[in-house]
Amino acid sequence: MSRSLGNFIQELDNELEQIMQFWIDKASDKENGGFVGSIDSKAVIHSKANKGAILNARILWSFSAAYNYTKNEKYLEMATQAYEHFTQHFVDKVYGGVFWELNFEGIPVNTRKQAYAQGFAIYGLSEYYRASGNTESLELAKEIYRLIEDKYLDTEHGGYIEALAESWEQLSDMRLSPKDANLPKSMNTHLHILEPYTNLYRCWKSDELAKSIRQTIRVFIDHIIDSKTGHFQLFFENDWTVKSEIISYGHDIEGSWLLYEAAEVLGDEELMNEVKNIALRMVDVTIQEGSDADGSVYYEKEGEHLDTDRHWWPQAEAMVGYVNAWQLSNNISYLSHGEKAWDFIKNNIIDKQNGEWYWKVDKTGKPDNNDEKAGFWKCPYHNSRALIEVAQRLKSI
């Protein structure tokens, strides 16, 4: 370690404050409510951009989690602003669930019901309940959980399908984003259903929810993780036939700690031990195959093509994955990897001129100035969560 743990924690806390202040200053939509849909790489606000469910659910989670960590009242105020806008405009009052996209005035323009978005709604709503004690938020999270189990669960093969229409009809195009394969199941959706289910269980010790979490962990072990390589497989047919060769290093390292977190919240020692071994292997594979000497994590690999861009979110998730591996193994080298990941973020990913984090930098550290600071996928969730997770883990020593 090149710094004391106390200094490491202070650096993380300082950066968390910088990120949250950026979103307070730049993203709050004072004219239409909620938060603006887009902020460009120069921190210019695009107030008439459409608003995505993922961005807004993640903002709700981020301000709630930041309040739970710091007890800073301004974060709770922003979380309440996010909660009120999200529940008033994104939640479908007729069929239930959450819409995918609104216009800048809060009117739905894409009413599809992506399972991934339902998951993030639960994540934000459950964290807001933990911050505020608002029982309506918890009840809505439970309602959306039951919708996922009723509408998306594949009772024959296990796991969850990707998407349905507004009133729960089947869709021919189930893709989460244009870059994704049009297939009925994906690793990404399952990871971000497991994650909110874990958080909801912290608030609601339900036997049915525990069963759902346990079944989803088994889906990862039995179908999603490639036992030969230690990587996640990304896309599947309904019967879990694998339909992708892409390796996503960021998801591998993120999944390593989210899977263990899910087993841990259940308190199932046998499952925790099984997942612990899997998690450590995934971290080791990321270090060996998906990271550079400077502590950064590559984006992905398909066949022989390695995408060496360093996107913001795999760097954040790597920091948590490494520190979690250190806690699981007591091997100090993992903590050193976590420190290197943070140094790379400090030196290359944080935008010291315009605020927040760059979307990505290339292998030379040059940022891509054509990408957003806020948008459908660029949110304060990966980076704020990583800072909170690592600081909390270091403080627990």
FENNOR-V452418 format. One record per residue. N is the residue number from 1. SS is DSSP state (H for helix, E for strand, L for the rest). PHI is phi in whole degrees, 0 to 359 (none if undefined). Layout:
{{N	SS	PHI} {N	SS	PHI}}
This chain:
{{1	L	none} {2	L	265} {3	L	215} {4	L	287} {5	H	299} {6	H	299} {7	H	292} {8	H	301} {9	H	300} {10	H	297} {11	H	297} {12	H	295} {13	H	297} {14	H	298} {15	H	291} {16	H	301} {17	H	298} {18	H	297} {19	H	296} {20	H	296} {21	H	293} {22	H	303} {23	H	288} {24	H	292} {25	H	287} {26	H	258} {27	H	263} {28	E	295} {29	L	266} {30	L	285} {31	L	271} {32	L	249} {33	L	89} {34	L	71} {35	E	223} {36	L	293} {37	L	276} {38	E	204} {39	E	228} {40	L	277} {41	L	296} {42	L	265} {43	L	68} {44	L	275} {45	E	276} {46	E	249} {47	L	288} {48	L	256} {49	L	289} {50	L	296} {51	E	246} {52	E	262} {53	H	297} {54	H	295} {55	H	305} {56	H	285} {57	H	293} {58	H	288} {59	H	298} {60	H	303} {61	H	297} {62	H	296} {63	H	291} {64	H	295} {65	H	294} {66	H	297} {67	H	294} {68	H	300} {69	H	277} {70	H	256} {71	L	62} {72	L	281} {73	H	297} {74	H	293} {75	H	290} {76	H	293} {77	H	299} {78	H	291} {79	H	298} {80	H	294} {81	H	301} {82	H	295} {83	H	298} {84	H	296} {85	H	291} {86	H	297} {87	H	287} {88	H	284} {89	H	243} {90	H	276} {91	E	281} {92	L	282} {93	L	283} {94	L	265} {95	L	257} {96	L	86} {97	L	78} {98	E	237} {99	L	288} {100	L	279} {101	E	207} {102	E	242} {103	L	278} {104	L	294} {105	L	270} {106	L	94} {107	L	264} {108	E	300} {109	E	239} {110	E	220} {111	L	261} {112	L	301} {113	E	244} {114	E	283} {115	H	302} {116	H	302} {117	H	290} {118	H	298} {119	H	298} {120	H	291} {121	H	300} {122	H	298} {123	H	299} {124	H	292} {125	H	294} {126	H	291} {127	H	291} {128	H	294} {129	H	299} {130	H	296} {131	H	278} {132	H	251} {133	L	75} {134	L	289} {135	H	290} {136	H	296} {137	H	295} {138	H	295} {139	H	295} {140	H	293} {141	H	299} {142	H	297} {143	H	299} {144	H	290} {145	H	305} {146	H	293} {147	H	296} {148	H	301} {149	H	294} {150	H	279} {151	H	261} {152	L	252} {153	E	291} {154	L	269} {155	L	286} {156	L	275} {157	L	254} {158	L	87} {159	L	83} {160	E	232} {161	L	282} {162	L	282} {163	E	202} {164	E	220} {165	L	281} {166	L	308} {167	L	256} {168	L	77} {169	L	284} {170	L	291} {171	L	242} {172	L	280} {173	L	249} {174	L	254} {175	L	297} {176	L	286} {177	L	209} {178	L	301} {179	L	279} {180	L	272} {181	L	282} {182	L	274} {183	L	227} {184	L	285} {185	E	221} {186	E	217} {187	H	300} {188	H	301} {189	H	296} {190	H	294} {191	H	297} {192	H	264} {193	H	260} {194	H	300} {195	H	301} {196	H	290} {197	H	299} {198	H	300} {199	H	292} {200	H	297} {201	H	295} {202	H	296} {203	H	261} {204	L	216} {205	L	278} {206	L	265} {207	H	297} {208	H	293} {209	H	292} {210	H	302} {211	H	297} {212	H	298} {213	H	296} {214	H	298} {215	H	296} {216	H	289} {217	H	301} {218	H	295} {219	H	302} {220	H	296} {221	H	294} {222	H	273} {223	H	232} {224	H	273} {225	E	280} {226	L	280} {227	L	295} {228	L	281} {229	L	253} {230	L	82} {231	L	260} {232	E	289} {233	L	265} {234	L	258} {235	E	227} {236	E	214} {237	L	285} {238	L	303} {239	L	272} {240	L	75} {241	L	297} {242	E	284} {243	L	231} {244	L	208} {245	L	245} {246	E	286} {247	E	253} {248	E	251} {249	H	294} {250	H	296} {251	H	290} {252	H	302} {253	H	288} {254	H	294} {255	H	297} {256	H	301} {257	H	270} {258	H	292} {259	H	296} {260	H	293} {261	H	303} {262	H	295} {263	H	294} {264	H	294} {265	H	293} {266	H	285} {267	L	71} {268	L	266} {269	H	298} {270	H	296} {271	H	293} {272	H	300} {273	H	294} {274	H	296} {275	H	289} {276	H	304} {277	H	296} {278	H	295} {279	H	299} {280	H	296} {281	H	295} {282	H	295} {283	H	295} {284	H	300} {285	H	295} {286	H	297} {287	H	298} {288	H	287} {289	H	249} {290	L	246} {291	E	230} {292	L	254} {293	L	296} {294	L	277} {295	L	94} {296	L	276} {297	E	244} {298	L	292} {299	L	284} {300	E	198} {301	E	223} {302	E	230} {303	L	64} {304	L	265} {305	E	270} {306	E	256} {307	E	276} {308	L	269} {309	L	298} {310	E	252} {311	E	283} {312	H	299} {313	H	285} {314	H	297} {315	H	293} {316	H	297} {317	H	292} {318	H	298} {319	H	302} {320	H	292} {321	H	300} {322	H	291} {323	H	293} {324	H	297} {325	H	297} {326	H	297} {327	H	295} {328	H	287} {329	H	249} {330	L	63} {331	L	268} {332	H	298} {333	H	297} {334	H	295} {335	H	297} {336	H	297} {337	H	296} {338	H	297} {339	H	294} {340	H	296} {341	H	299} {342	H	294} {343	H	299} {344	H	297} {345	H	301} {346	H	302} {347	H	275} {348	H	228} {349	H	262} {350	E	289} {351	L	273} {352	L	284} {353	L	268} {354	L	255} {355	L	91} {356	L	60} {357	E	244} {358	L	299} {359	L	297} {360	E	199} {361	E	232} {362	L	276} {363	L	293} {364	L	267} {365	L	91} {366	L	281} {367	E	284} {368	L	270} {369	L	270} {370	L	259} {371	L	262} {372	L	273} {373	L	267} {374	E	217} {375	L	180} {376	L	304} {377	L	242} {378	L	264} {379	L	224} {380	L	272} {381	H	269} {382	H	298} {383	H	285} {384	H	295} {385	H	296} {386	H	299} {387	H	297} {388	H	293} {389	H	301} {390	H	292} {391	H	298} {392	H	297} {393	H	294} {394	H	291} {395	H	292} {396	L	280} {397	L	291}}
